């Protein structure tokens, strides 16, 4: 089973997903950005949007990309340090009423740790920081 460390950025508290990243123990990484045309709060516009470093894609393309990334693993254990990251991940698995993407068997874990990041509020840097916190 592969441990995948996740981080998400979103448009203020419980707002729509802006970006999501997964980083595996062996160094495989996935990072996508969703469109955020109107940040709800100046803090998001100042601290999240400038750090995205990738062009946004449509939600269905994000989901398709996520499915392709997960397909390389036999089973995954998703580790987050914030509960909403798990919620955004689970929402990204859903493609319609009663429909979801194919995934390997997966489990989810939320740890309450404040992990360092080289670029706070960038999902990929934060996911790397979470992985490094546990695996150096």
Secondary structure, 3 states (H helix, E strand, C coil): CEEEEEEEEECCCCCCEEEEEEEECCCCEEEEEECCCCCCCHHHHHHCHHHCCCCCECHHHHHHHHHHHHCCCCEEEEEECCHHHHHHHHHHCEEECCEECCCCEEEEEECCCCCCCCCCCCHHHHHHHHHHHHHC
